[in-house]
C-alpha cells in the first residue's frame, strides 16, 4: 500500500520521502596517481581484512522505471548516527544495481539470519532474477522490498553519497525499522558464512 501511495504522489508531481538520487556521472575509479605504487597487495588486503567478521544484509529498492524490485547482497553495512538516525552501506562503483537504487531514492536493508546463506547467494549473483521465489512486502515508508523472514529490516531514504576509492559510501536516513526478538545473525568471516557459537 505504501508503494502504491508513493507511486501516486510521484505521478501527480507531489514531493515524496524517496526522491531519486543522481548516480551518475561516476568519478574516476582510480584514487592514486599513475606514478604512485599501491601500498599493499590487493590479495593480501583481502586476506587480512577477511579476519574481520561482519553481518550480512540484502539491500533492496523498488525501481519503478527500471522494472520493479532490485537488490544486492551487502556485508559492508553499519549504523552511523543516532540523532539523526542514519545508516551507511558501501557499494562498488561498477555495480549495475546501484544506479537502480539511486533512481528509486530509497532502500531497505534486510539483515539476514543464520539460516539465510542461500538467500544471500541468490542476491550475490549478477544478471539473474534475484527475486524469483523470494517473498517480500513493501517497507512501510518507501515501499522498498522487505524480504520475508528476515530478523531485522531498516527502511531508508538516500541522504548522501560519498566517494570511497573504488566504492561509493551511501548514507541513508532511517524512516522506519523493525526486528524480531530471537534468532542469530548470518556472519561472514574469511570467505565463509558462519554463525555465533554457543
VEXNU-6341 format. One record per residue: residue number from 1; residue in three letters; x, y, z of N, C-alpha, C in turn. Coordinates in steps of 0.001 Angstrom, whole numbers. Layout:
residues N
{k->NUM, r->ALA, nx->X, ny->Y, nz->Z, cax->X, cay->Y, caz->Z, cx->X, cy->Y, cz->Z}
...
end
This chain:
residues 198
{k->1, r->UNK, nx->819, ny->-1189, nz->0, cax->0, cay->0, caz->0, cx->869, cy->1261, cz->0}
{k->2, r->UNK, nx->1967, ny->1202, nz->796, cax->2865, cay->2362, caz->832, cx->3485, cy->2608, cz->-533}
{k->3, r->UNK, nx->3860, ny->1513, nz->-1231, cax->4461, cay->1678, caz->-2565, cx->3471, cy->2316, cz->-3519}
{k->4, r->UNK, nx->2205, ny->1919, nz->-3426, cax->1172, cay->2497, caz->-4282, cx->1021, cy->3983, cz->-4014}
{k->5, r->UNK, nx->1033, ny->4361, nz->-2742, cax->903, cay->5771, caz->-2374, cx->2076, cy->6586, cz->-2906}
{k->6, r->UNK, nx->3290, ny->6044, nz->-2772, cax->4469, cay->6759, caz->-3271, cx->4381, cy->6921, cz->-4777}
{k->7, r->UNK, nx->3980, ny->5847, nz->-5492, cax->3860, cay->5943, caz->-6951, cx->2821, cy->6985, cz->-7342}
{k->8, r->UNK, nx->1685, ny->7032, nz->-6634, cax->650, cay->8010, caz->-6947, cx->1167, cy->9436, cz->-6731}
{k->9, r->UNK, nx->1810, ny->9663, nz->-5585, cax->2319, cay->11005, caz->-5297, cx->3319, cy->11455, cz->-6352}
{k->10, r->UNK, nx->4170, ny->10499, nz->-6793, cax->5125, cay->10851, caz->-7843, cx->4401, cy->11184, cz->-9147}
{k->11, r->UNK, nx->3341, ny->10427, nz->-9465, cax->2644, cay->10633, caz->-10736, cx->1971, cy->11993, cz->-10817}
{k->12, r->UNK, nx->1586, ny->12559, nz->-9664, cax->932, cay->13872, caz->-9673, cx->1914, cy->14994, cz->-9350}
{k->13, r->UNK, nx->3209, ny->14636, nz->-9249, cax->4238, cay->15649, caz->-9042, cx->4407, cy->16089, cz->-7617}
{k->14, r->UNK, nx->3813, ny->15369, nz->-6668, cax->3966, cay->15743, caz->-5262, cx->5309, cy->15252, cz->-4744}
{k->15, r->UNK, nx->5833, ny->15953, nz->-3754, cax->7088, cay->15530, caz->-3133, cx->6850, cy->14269, cz->-2329}
{k->16, r->UNK, nx->7808, ny->13354, nz->-2364, cax->7737, cay->12137, caz->-1554, cx->9012, cy->12023, cz->-750}
{k->17, r->UNK, nx->9010, ny->11106, nz->185, cax->10203, cay->10906, caz->1012, cx->11354, cy->10348, cz->193}
{k->18, r->UNK, nx->11034, ny->9661, nz->-904, cax->12066, cay->8996, caz->-1685, cx->12245, cy->9692, cz->-3026}
{k->19, r->UNK, nx->13077, ny->10693, nz->-3073, cax->13379, cay->11369, caz->-4330, cx->14577, cy->10689, cz->-4981}
{k->20, r->UNK, nx->14621, ny->10590, nz->-6308, cax->15752, cay->9940, caz->-6972, cx->17065, cy->10630, cz->-6639}
{k->21, r->UNK, nx->18128, ny->9830, nz->-6585, cax->19461, cay->10362, caz->-6340, cx->20281, cy->10126, cz->-7594}
{k->22, r->UNK, nx->20985, ny->11141, nz->-8042, cax->21757, cay->11038, caz->-9271, cx->22969, cy->10142, cz->-9061}
{k->23, r->UNK, nx->22944, ny->8964, nz->-9682, cax->24053, cay->8013, caz->-9539, cx->25193, cy->8318, cz->-10491}
{k->24, r->UNK, nx->24945, ny->9163, nz->-11484, cax->25955, cay->9457, caz->-12485, cx->26204, cy->10959, cz->-12529}
{k->25, r->UNK, nx->27315, ny->11480, nz->-13004, cax->28425, cay->10693, caz->-13517, cx->29243, cy->10084, cz->-12376}
{k->26, r->UNK, nx->29879, ny->8993, nz->-12682, cax->30726, cay->8346, caz->-11690, cx->32149, cy->8879, cz->-11830}
{k->27, r->UNK, nx->32753, ny->9305, nz->-10732, cax->34141, cay->9788, caz->-10823, cx->35082, cy->8658, cz->-11240}
{k->28, r->UNK, nx->36284, ny->9034, nz->-11642, cax->37292, cay->8036, caz->-11996, cx->37467, cy->7055, cz->-10844}
{k->29, r->UNK, nx->37658, ny->5776, nz->-11187, cax->37791, cay->4755, caz->-10151, cx->39138, cy->4831, cz->-9441}
{k->30, r->UNK, nx->40151, ny->5290, nz->-10135, cax->41491, cay->5290, caz->-9553, cx->41635, cy->6439, cz->-8565}
{k->31, r->UNK, nx->42179, ny->6137, nz->-7377, cax->42335, cay->7164, caz->-6355, cx->43803, cy->7467, cz->-6068}
{k->32, r->UNK, nx->44728, ny->6821, nz->-6776, cax->46143, cay->7158, caz->-6655, cx->46632, cy->7608, cz->-8020}
{k->33, r->UNK, nx->47654, ny->8465, nz->-8019, cax->48183, cay->8953, caz->-9290, cx->48851, cy->7818, cz->-10055}
{k->34, r->UNK, nx->48958, ny->7993, nz->-11375, cax->49563, cay->6956, caz->-12212, cx->51000, cy->6657, cz->-11825}
{k->35, r->UNK, nx->51711, ny->7649, nz->-11247, cax->53104, cay->7425, caz->-10883, cx->53260, cy->6885, cz->-9463}
{k->36, r->UNK, nx->52139, ny->6581, nz->-8795, cax->52204, cay->6025, caz->-7445, cx->51999, cy->4518, cz->-7495}
{k->37, r->UNK, nx->52683, ny->3811, nz->-6596, cax->52531, cay->2378, caz->-6482, cx->51546, cy->2083, cz->-5362}
{k->38, r->UNK, nx->50670, ny->1084, nz->-5558, cax->49760, cay->711, caz->-4489, cx->50555, cy->261, cz->-3259}
{k->39, r->UNK, nx->50162, ny->720, nz->-2047, cax->50948, cay->424, caz->-851, cx->50849, cy->-1029, cz->-401}
{k->40, r->UNK, nx->49790, ny->-1738, nz->-774, cax->49650, cay->-3135, caz->-361, cx->49136, cy->-3967, cz->-1527}
{k->41, r->UNK, nx->49440, ny->-5248, nz->-1491, cax->48968, cay->-6185, caz->-2495, cx->47472, cy->-6421, cz->-2282}
{k->42, r->UNK, nx->46642, ny->-6302, nz->-3336, cax->45198, cay->-6478, caz->-3165, cx->44798, cy->-7819, cz->-2566}
{k->43, r->UNK, nx->45497, ny->-8891, nz->-2942, cax->45170, cay->-10214, caz->-2384, cx->45468, cy->-10251, cz->-889}
{k->44, r->UNK, nx->46559, ny->-9641, nz->-488, cax->46898, cay->-9600, caz->941, cx->45914, cy->-8717, cz->1705}
{k->45, r->UNK, nx->45487, ny->-7641, nz->1087, cax->44488, cay->-6760, caz->1693, cx->43211, cy->-7545, cz->1991}
{k->46, r->UNK, nx->42732, ny->-8308, nz->977, cax->41519, cay->-9113, caz->1177, cx->41731, cy->-10174, cz->2251}
{k->47, r->UNK, nx->42895, ny->-10828, nz->2241, cax->43158, cay->-11889, caz->3213, cx->43136, cy->-11366, cz->4648}
{k->48, r->UNK, nx->43819, ny->-10262, nz->4871, cax->43906, cay->-9708, caz->6223, cx->42548, cy->-9173, cz->6677}
{k->49, r->UNK, nx->41868, ny->-8415, nz->5826, cax->40582, cay->-7863, caz->6241, cx->39488, cy->-8916, cz->6344}
{k->50, r->UNK, nx->39712, ny->-10071, nz->5735, cax->38772, cay->-11173, caz->5880, cx->38680, cy->-11692, cz->7302}
{k->51, r->UNK, nx->39635, ny->-11350, nz->8148, cax->39603, cay->-11753, caz->9557, cx->38564, cy->-10966, cz->10355}
{k->52, r->UNK, nx->38058, ny->-9883, nz->9772, cax->37028, cay->-9101, caz->10453, cx->35668, cy->-9685, cz->10099}
{k->53, r->UNK, nx->35011, ny->-10287, nz->11073, cax->33699, cay->-10887, caz->10838, cx->32654, cy->-9786, cz->10726}
{k->54, r->UNK, nx->31728, ny->-9959, nz->9794, cax->30671, cay->-8969, caz->9628, cx->29333, cy->-9670, cz->9472}
{k->55, r->UNK, nx->28280, ny->-8923, nz->9710, cax->26949, cay->-9409, caz->9401, cx->26716, cy->-9331, cz->7906}
{k->56, r->UNK, nx->25600, ny->-9903, nz->7456, cax->25292, cay->-9914, caz->6033, cx->23885, cy->-9359, cz->5835}
{k->57, r->UNK, nx->23733, ny->-8513, nz->4818, cax->22442, cay->-7906, caz->4524, cx->22117, cy->-8051, cz->3043}
{k->58, r->UNK, nx->20869, ny->-7796, nz->2714, cax->20464, cay->-7609, caz->1321, cx->19832, cy->-6222, cz->1250}
{k->59, r->UNK, nx->20410, ny->-5357, nz->418, cax->19898, cay->-4006, caz->234, cx->18961, cy->-4038, cz->-968}
{k->60, r->UNK, nx->17717, ny->-3599, nz->-771, cax->16710, cay->-3657, caz->-1834, cx->16125, cy->-2279, cz->-2115}
{k->61, r->UNK, nx->15534, ny->-2140, nz->-3282, cax->14825, cay->-910, caz->-3642, cx->13757, cy->-1271, cz->-4654}
{k->62, r->UNK, nx->12793, ny->-360, nz->-4826, cax->11769, cay->-548, caz->-5859, cx->11998, cy->499, cz->-6935}
{k->63, r->UNK, nx->12519, ny->37, nz->-8069, cax->12840, cay->919, caz->-9194, cx->11692, cy->866, cz->-10192}
{k->64, r->UNK, nx->10776, ny->1787, nz->-10072, cax->9575, cay->1775, caz->-10908, cx->9919, cy->1904, cz->-12385}
{k->65, r->UNK, nx->10853, ny->2789, nz->-12712, cax->11230, cay->2985, caz->-14111, cx->11980, cy->1787, cz->-14677}
{k->66, r->UNK, nx->12738, ny->1118, nz->-13821, cax->13604, cay->24, caz->-14282, cx->12999, cy->-1354, cz->-14172}
{k->67, r->UNK, nx->11703, ny->-1457, nz->-13933, cax->11074, cay->-2768, caz->-13966, cx->10758, cy->-3396, cz->-12626}
{k->68, r->UNK, nx->10856, ny->-2663, nz->-11545, cax->10414, cay->-3215, caz->-10269, cx->11521, cy->-3419, cz->-9255}
{k->69, r->UNK, nx->11410, ny->-4499, nz->-8479, cax->12343, cay->-4674, caz->-7363, cx->13763, cy->-4976, cz->-7820}
{k->70, r->UNK, nx->14715, ny->-4500, nz->-7049, cax->16124, cay->-4743, caz->-7309, cx->16843, cy->-4868, cz->-5973}
{k->71, r->UNK, nx->18020, ny->-5456, nz->-5974, cax->18743, cay->-5589, caz->-4720, cx->20071, cy->-6306, cz->-4904}
{k->72, r->UNK, nx->20897, ny->-6248, nz->-3867, cax->22187, cay->-6947, caz->-3897, cx->22598, cy->-7319, cz->-2482}
{k->73, r->UNK, nx->23408, ny->-8376, nz->-2376, cax->23950, cay->-8803, caz->-1084, cx->25041, cy->-7831, cz->-661}
{k->74, r->UNK, nx->25038, ny->-7461, nz->608, cax->25968, cay->-6435, caz->1092, cx->26423, cy->-6758, cz->2508}
{k->75, r->UNK, nx->27736, ny->-6902, nz->2684, cax->28257, cay->-7103, caz->4035, cx->28860, cy->-5809, cz->4605}
{k->76, r->UNK, nx->29052, ny->-4809, nz->3751, cax->29642, cay->-3552, caz->4221, cx->28527, cy->-2578, cz->4593}
{k->77, r->UNK, nx->27908, ny->-2849, nz->5723, cax->26799, cay->-2053, caz->6237, cx->27098, cy->-1702, cz->7689}
{k->78, r->UNK, nx->26685, ny->-498, nz->8118, cax->26920, cay->-88, caz->9507, cx->25910, cy->965, cz->9937}
{k->79, r->UNK, nx->25644, ny->1002, nz->11233, cax->24906, cay->2134, caz->11784, cx->25859, cy->3318, cz->11813}
{k->80, r->UNK, nx->25341, ny->4515, nz->11637, cax->26204, cay->5691, caz->11518, cx->25906, cy->6746, cz->12563}
{k->81, r->UNK, nx->24624, ny->7039, nz->12803, cax->24269, cay->8133, caz->13701, cx->22937, cy->7819, cz->14374}
{k->82, r->UNK, nx->22843, ny->8230, nz->15637, cax->21589, cay->8063, caz->16375, cx->20686, cy->9276, cz->16196}
{k->83, r->UNK, nx->21272, ny->10473, nz->16139, cax->20488, cay->11703, caz->16041, cx->21137, cy->12640, cz->15022}
{k->84, r->UNK, nx->20663, ny->12657, nz->13787, cax->19500, cay->11931, caz->13257, cx->19843, cy->10465, cz->13023}
{k->85, r->UNK, nx->18827, ny->9597, nz->12900, cax->19103, cay->8178, caz->12687, cx->19607, cy->7924, cz->11267}
{k->86, r->UNK, nx->20871, ny->7520, nz->11157, cax->21500, cay->7287, caz->9866, cx->22196, cy->5931, cz->9848}
{k->87, r->UNK, nx->22192, ny->5311, nz->8677, cax->22974, cay->4103, caz->8447, cx->23785, cy->4328, cz->7180}
{k->88, r->UNK, nx->24712, ny->3418, nz->6900, cax->25524, cay->3543, caz->5691, cx->25825, cy->2165, cz->5131}
{k->89, r->UNK, nx->25927, ny->2094, nz->3805, cax->26447, cay->881, caz->3171, cx->27387, cy->1300, cz->2058}
{k->90, r->UNK, nx->28267, ny->397, nz->1694, cax->29228, cay->654, caz->633, cx->28908, cy->-233, cz->-563}
{k->91, r->UNK, nx->29010, ny->322, nz->-1757, cax->28708, cay->-414, caz->-2978, cx->29775, cy->-106, cz->-4022}
{k->92, r->UNK, nx->30183, ny->-1113, nz->-4769, cax->31189, cay->-924, caz->-5819, cx->30657, cy->20, cz->-6889}
{k->93, r->UNK, nx->31519, ny->867, nz->-7387, cax->31096, cay->1799, caz->-8435, cx->30710, cy->1084, cz->-9718}
{k->94, r->UNK, nx->31177, ny->-144, nz->-9876, cax->30850, cay->-920, caz->-11066, cx->29517, cy->-1651, cz->-10929}
{k->95, r->UNK, nx->28858, ny->-1544, nz->-9789, cax->27601, cay->-2244, caz->-9554, cx->26535, cy->-1813, cz->-10562}
{k->96, r->UNK, nx->25825, ny->-2790, nz->-11132, cax->24714, cay->-2471, caz->-12027, cx->23417, cy->-2262, cz->-11238}
{k->97, r->UNK, nx->23408, ny->-2664, nz->-9979, cax->22223, cay->-2482, caz->-9134, cx->22173, cy->-1076, cz->-8548}
{k->98, r->UNK, nx->23325, ny->-490, nz->-8229, cax->23352, cay->816, caz->-7583, cx->22592, cy->1896, cz->-8361}
{k->99, r->UNK, nx->22764, ny->2031, nz->-9689, cax->22000, cay->3086, caz->-10377, cx->20491, cy->2932, cz->-10213}
{k->100, r->UNK, nx->20003, ny->1711, nz->-10103, cax->18570, cay->1493, caz->-9900, cx->18137, cy->1922, cz->-8499}
{k->101, r->UNK, nx->18982, ny->1653, nz->-7503, cax->18680, cay->2100, caz->-6138, cx->18713, cy->3619, cz->-6079}
{k->102, r->UNK, nx->19713, ny->4208, nz->-6731, cax->19820, cay->5669, caz->-6754, cx->18595, cy->6290, cz->-7408}
{k->103, r->UNK, nx->18116, ny->5682, nz->-8489, cax->16940, cay->6195, caz->-9177, cx->15705, cy->6122, cz->-8277}
{k->104, r->UNK, nx->15617, ny->5064, nz->-7456, cax->14488, cay->4929, caz->-6535, cx->14552, cy->5964, cz->-5418}
{k->105, r->UNK, nx->15765, ny->6389, nz->-5037, cax->15920, cay->7383, caz->-3976, cx->15721, cy->6828, cz->-2580}
{k->106, r->UNK, nx->15593, ny->5510, nz->-2472, cax->15309, cay->4889, caz->-1179, cx->15755, cy->3439, cz->-1222}
{k->107, r->UNK, nx->15864, ny->2826, nz->-51, cax->16262, cay->1423, caz->16, cx->15838, cy->830, cz->1353}
{k->108, r->UNK, nx->15821, ny->-500, nz->1396, cax->15562, cay->-1218, caz->2641, cx->16730, cy->-2161, cz->2876}
{k->109, r->UNK, nx->17309, ny->-2099, nz->4064, cax->18363, cay->-3022, caz->4456, cx->17708, cy->-4202, cz->5159}
{k->110, r->UNK, nx->17876, ny->-5394, nz->4592, cax->17329, cay->-6613, caz->5155, cx->18460, cy->-7383, cz->5823}
{k->111, r->UNK, nx->18459, ny->-7453, nz->7143, cax->19509, cay->-8142, caz->7893, cx->19202, cy->-9636, cz->7860}
{k->112, r->UNK, nx->20161, ny->-10439, nz->7399, cax->19921, cay->-11861, caz->7221, cx->20195, cy->-12662, cz->8494}
{k->113, r->UNK, nx->19418, ny->-13729, nz->8653, cax->19569, cay->-14636, caz->9783, cx->20521, cy->-15771, cz->9462}
{k->114, r->UNK, nx->20879, ny->-16531, nz->10490, cax->21901, cay->-17574, caz->10385, cx->21587, cy->-18635, cz->9340}
{k->115, r->UNK, nx->20304, ny->-18869, nz->9053, cax->19918, cay->-19910, caz->8095, cx->19617, cy->-19352, cz->6701}
{k->116, r->UNK, nx->20045, ny->-18131, nz->6413, cax->19704, cay->-17495, caz->5141, cx->20893, cy->-17300, cz->4207}
{k->117, r->UNK, nx->21862, ny->-18211, nz->4298, cax->23008, cay->-18157, caz->3388, cx->22595, cy->-18306, cz->1930}
{k->118, r->UNK, nx->21612, ny->-19160, nz->1674, cax->21129, cay->-19346, caz->303, cx->20518, cy->-18082, cz->-261}
{k->119, r->UNK, nx->19794, ny->-17345, nz->579, cax->19205, cay->-16077, caz->149, cx->20304, cy->-15078, cz->-198}
{k->120, r->UNK, nx->21353, ny->-15053, nz->610, cax->22479, cay->-14164, caz->328, cx->23120, cy->-14520, cz->-1007}
{k->121, r->UNK, nx->23347, ny->-15802, nz->-1237, cax->23967, cay->-16223, caz->-2504, cx->23098, cy->-15844, cz->-3699}
{k->122, r->UNK, nx->21778, ny->-15945, nz->-3546, cax->20872, cay->-15595, caz->-4648, cx->20990, cy->-14127, cz->-5024}
{k->123, r->UNK, nx->21224, ny->-13272, nz->-4033, cax->21333, cay->-11834, caz->-4300, cx->22767, cy->-11406, cz->-4623}
{k->124, r->UNK, nx->23711, ny->-12343, nz->-4543, cax->25107, cay->-12016, caz->-4843, cx->25441, cy->-12219, cz->-6313}
{k->125, r->UNK, nx->24580, ny->-12921, nz->-7053, cax->24850, cay->-13171, caz->-8472, cx->24399, cy->-11984, cz->-9307}
{k->126, r->UNK, nx->25051, ny->-11820, nz->-10441, cax->24720, cay->-10708, caz->-11324, cx->23930, cy->-11223, cz->-12518}
{k->127, r->UNK, nx->22904, ny->-10474, nz->-12893, cax->22161, cay->-10791, caz->-14098, cx->20997, cy->-11743, cz->-13926}
{k->128, r->UNK, nx->20858, ny->-12382, nz->-12777, cax->19760, cay->-13334, caz->-12575, cx->18535, cy->-12608, cz->-12022}
{k->129, r->UNK, nx->17387, ny->-13301, nz->-12037, cax->16183, cay->-12771, caz->-11406, cx->16304, cy->-13065, cz->-9911}
{k->130, r->UNK, nx->16830, ny->-12115, nz->-9178, cax->17134, cay->-12334, caz->-7765, cx->15888, cy->-12510, cz->-6910}
{k->131, r->UNK, nx->14753, ny->-12017, nz->-7370, cax->13536, cay->-12080, caz->-6579, cx->12675, cy->-13306, cz->-6900}
{k->132, r->UNK, nx->13152, ny->-14176, nz->-7791, cax->12386, cay->-15366, caz->-8151, cx->12176, cy->-16241, cz->-6914}
{k->133, r->UNK, nx->10929, ny->-16452, nz->-6543, cax->10607, cay->-17299, caz->-5395, cx->10866, cy->-16676, cz->-4043}
{k->134, r->UNK, nx->11210, ny->-15400, nz->-4009, cax->11517, cay->-14722, caz->-2736, cx->10319, cy->-13872, cz->-2336}
{k->135, r->UNK, nx->9718, ny->-14193, nz->-1198, cax->8593, cay->-13407, caz->-723, cx->9039, cy->-12057, cz->-191}
{k->136, r->UNK, nx->8236, ny->-11039, nz->-460, cax->8556, cay->-9703, caz->58, cx->7300, cy->-8860, cz->102}
{k->137, r->UNK, nx->7339, ny->-7854, nz->966, cax->6250, cay->-6886, caz->1088, cx->6857, cy->-5494, cz->1062}
{k->138, r->UNK, nx->6086, ny->-4452, nz->736, cax->6641, cay->-3094, caz->722, cx->6982, cy->-2608, cz->2128}
{k->139, r->UNK, nx->8161, ny->-2034, nz->2284, cax->8503, cay->-1391, caz->3556, cx->7531, cy->-231, cz->3773}
{k->140, r->UNK, nx->7225, ny->104, nz->5027, cax->6102, cay->999, caz->5302, cx->6203, cy->2430, cz->4786}
{k->141, r->UNK, nx->7397, ny->2972, nz->4659, cax->7512, cay->4369, caz->4233, cx->7902, cy->4481, cz->2761}
{k->142, r->UNK, nx->8940, ny->3763, nz->2344, cax->9449, cay->3946, caz->984, cx->8893, cy->2954, cz->-14}
{k->143, r->UNK, nx->8316, ny->1857, nz->447, cax->7833, cay->836, caz->-470, cx->8921, cy->-75, cz->-987}
{k->144, r->UNK, nx->10156, ny->80, nz->-510, cax->11240, cay->-822, caz->-905, cx->10919, cy->-2239, cz->-428}
{k->145, r->UNK, nx->11381, ny->-3270, nz->-1154, cax->11051, cay->-4639, caz->-756, cx->11627, cy->-5020, cz->613}
{k->146, r->UNK, nx->10748, ny->-5444, nz->1487, cax->11136, cay->-6004, caz->2783, cx->11014, cy->-7515, cz->2646}
{k->147, r->UNK, nx->12136, ny->-8216, nz->2707, cax->12152, cay->-9648, caz->2450, cx->11491, cy->-10422, cz->3586}
{k->148, r->UNK, nx->10790, ny->-11483, nz->3210, cax->10091, cay->-12298, caz->4196, cx->11093, cy->-13030, cz->5084}
{k->149, r->UNK, nx->10765, ny->-13148, nz->6345, cax->11504, cay->-13961, caz->7314, cx->12874, cy->-13425, cz->7705}
{k->150, r->UNK, nx->13205, ny->-12181, nz->7355, cax->14479, cay->-11638, caz->7842, cx->14298, cy->-11207, cz->9296}
{k->151, r->UNK, nx->15339, ny->-11354, nz->10117, cax->15196, cay->-10990, caz->11522, cx->15127, cy->-9483, cz->11787}
{k->152, r->UNK, nx->15582, ny->-8653, nz->10844, cax->15521, cay->-7201, caz->11050, cx->15529, cy->-6497, cz->9702}
{k->153, r->UNK, nx->14938, ny->-5306, nz->9660, cax->14915, cay->-4507, caz->8438, cx->14964, cy->-3031, cz->8811}
{k->154, r->UNK, nx->15546, ny->-2229, nz->7894, cax->15675, cay->-783, caz->8089, cx->15265, cy->-108, cz->6786}
{k->155, r->UNK, nx->14201, ny->689, nz->6835, cax->13629, cay->1379, caz->5676, cx->14214, cy->2790, cz->5614}
{k->156, r->UNK, nx->14854, ny->3152, nz->4507, cax->15628, cay->4397, caz->4443, cx->15398, cy->5179, cz->3152}
{k->157, r->UNK, nx->15615, ny->6479, nz->3243, cax->15764, cay->7323, caz->2070, cx->17236, cy->7687, cz->1934}
{k->158, r->UNK, nx->17694, ny->7907, nz->706, cax->19097, cay->8246, caz->490, cx->19347, cy->9683, cz->925}
{k->159, r->UNK, nx->20314, ny->9852, nz->1832, cax->20648, cay->11178, caz->2333, cx->21862, cy->11787, cz->1673}
{k->160, r->UNK, nx->22849, ny->10958, nz->1357, cax->24086, cay->11458, caz->747, cx->24849, cy->10285, cz->165}
{k->161, r->UNK, nx->25714, ny->10582, nz->-795, cax->26604, cay->9578, caz->-1373, cx->27997, cy->10183, cz->-1444}
{k->162, r->UNK, nx->28978, ny->9468, nz->-906, cax->30360, cay->9946, caz->-884, cx->31243, cy->8968, cz->-1648}
{k->163, r->UNK, nx->32347, ny->9475, nz->-2204, cax->33296, cay->8599, caz->-2881, cx->34206, cy->7952, cz->-1851}
{k->164, r->UNK, nx->34567, ny->6700, nz->-2127, cax->35481, cay->5956, caz->-1270, cx->36301, cy->5003, cz->-2109}
{k->165, r->UNK, nx->37300, ny->5517, nz->-2832, cax->38115, cay->4650, caz->-3681, cx->37279, cy->4053, cz->-4784}
{k->166, r->UNK, nx->37293, ny->2718, nz->-4899, cax->36523, cay->2062, caz->-5951, cx->35092, cy->1758, cz->-5518}
{k->167, r->UNK, nx->34691, ny->2287, nz->-4365, cax->33330, cay->2121, caz->-3861, cx->32681, cy->3486, cz->-3628}
{k->168, r->UNK, nx->31366, ny->3457, nz->-3445, cax->30607, cay->4618, caz->-3009, cx->30090, cy->4345, cz->-1600}
{k->169, r->UNK, nx->30049, ny->5383, nz->-779, cax->29529, cay->5283, caz->583, cx->28158, cy->5935, cz->579}
{k->170, r->UNK, nx->27131, ny->5122, nz->742, cax->25754, cay->5597, caz->669, cx->25216, cy->5777, cz->2085}
{k->171, r->UNK, nx->24773, ny->6988, nz->2396, cax->24214, cay->7286, caz->3717, cx->22697, cy->7335, cz->3585}
{k->172, r->UNK, nx->22029, ny->6583, nz->4448, cax->20578, cay->6551, caz->4421, cx->19978, cy->7101, cz->5691}
{k->173, r->UNK, nx->18911, ny->7873, nz->5547, cax->18170, cay->8349, caz->6716, cx->17084, cy->7326, cz->7035}
{k->174, r->UNK, nx->17079, ny->6848, nz->8267, cax->16147, cay->5804, caz->8671, cx->14751, cy->6393, cz->8834}
{k->175, r->UNK, nx->13799, ny->5829, nz->8090, cax->12410, cay->6273, caz->8146, cx->11545, cy->5326, cz->8976}
{k->176, r->UNK, nx->11910, ny->4048, nz->9011, cax->11183, cay->3042, caz->9789, cx->12098, cy->1837, cz->9929}
{k->177, r->UNK, nx->11835, ny->1009, nz->10945, cax->12639, cay->-180, caz->11149, cx->11907, cy->-1152, cz->12056}
{k->178, r->UNK, nx->12367, ny->-2389, nz->12070, cax->11747, cay->-3394, caz->12917, cx->12636, cy->-4607, cz->13025}
{k->179, r->UNK, nx->12402, ny->-5430, nz->14064, cax->13221, cay->-6617, caz->14282, cx->12461, cy->-7643, cz->15108}
{k->180, r->UNK, nx->12838, ny->-8897, nz->14902, cax->12359, cay->-9984, caz->15749, cx->13242, cy->-10044, cz->16988}
{k->181, r->UNK, nx->12716, ny->-10566, nz->18072, cax->13494, cay->-10629, caz->19311, cx->14415, cy->-11838, cz->19363}
{k->182, r->UNK, nx->14205, ny->-12826, nz->18506, cax->15000, cay->-14050, caz->18557, cx->15672, cy->-14302, cz->17224}
{k->183, r->UNK, nx->16690, ny->-15164, nz->17242, cax->17383, cay->-15552, caz->16020, cx->18793, cy->-15018, cz->15957}
{k->184, r->UNK, nx->19708, ny->-15873, nz->15487, cax->21110, cay->-15490, caz->15337, cx->21344, cy->-14875, cz->13970}
{k->185, r->UNK, nx->22354, ny->-14003, nz->13857, cax->22648, cay->-13381, caz->12562, cx->23483, cy->-14297, cz->11674}
{k->186, r->UNK, nx->23408, ny->-14057, nz->10368, cax->24318, cay->-14687, caz->9417, cx->25615, cy->-13879, cz->9442}
{k->187, r->UNK, nx->26729, ny->-14569, nz->9625, cax->28030, cay->-13904, caz->9678, cx->28868, cy->-14309, cz->8474}
{k->188, r->UNK, nx->29793, ny->-13424, nz->8101, cax->30735, cay->-13710, caz->7022, cx->32130, cy->-13498, cz->7578}
{k->189, r->UNK, nx->32989, ny->-14538, nz->7452, cax->34327, cay->-14483, caz->8032, cx->35273, cy->-15316, cz->7182}
{k->190, r->UNK, nx->36332, ny->-14690, nz->6708, cax->37370, cay->-15368, caz->5923, cx->36779, cy->-16125, cz->4744}
{k->191, r->UNK, nx->35846, ny->-15467, nz->4050, cax->35303, cay->-16027, caz->2826, cx->34215, cy->-17065, cz->3007}
{k->192, r->UNK, nx->33745, ny->-17262, nz->4260, cax->32725, cay->-18283, caz->4506, cx->31637, cy->-17725, cz->5411}
{k->193, r->UNK, nx->30439, ny->-18300, nz->5284, cax->29355, cay->-17973, caz->6204, cx->29591, cy->-18687, cz->7526}
{k->194, r->UNK, nx->29092, ny->-18074, nz->8599, cax->29196, cay->-18693, caz->9910, cx->28052, cy->-18220, cz->10783}
{k->195, r->UNK, nx->28071, ny->-18672, nz->12022, cax->27058, cay->-18267, caz->12988, cx->27723, cy->-18106, cz->14339}
{k->196, r->UNK, nx->27029, ny->-17451, nz->15256, cax->27557, cay->-17264, caz->16590, cx->27672, cy->-18607, cz->17287}
{k->197, r->UNK, nx->28768, ny->-18793, nz->18049, cax->28937, cay->-20037, caz->18810, cx->28117, cy->-19994, cz->20075}
{k->198, r->UNK, nx->27868, ny->-21185, nz->20636, cax->27060, cay->-21255, caz->21868, cx->27850, cy->-20800, cz->23065}
end
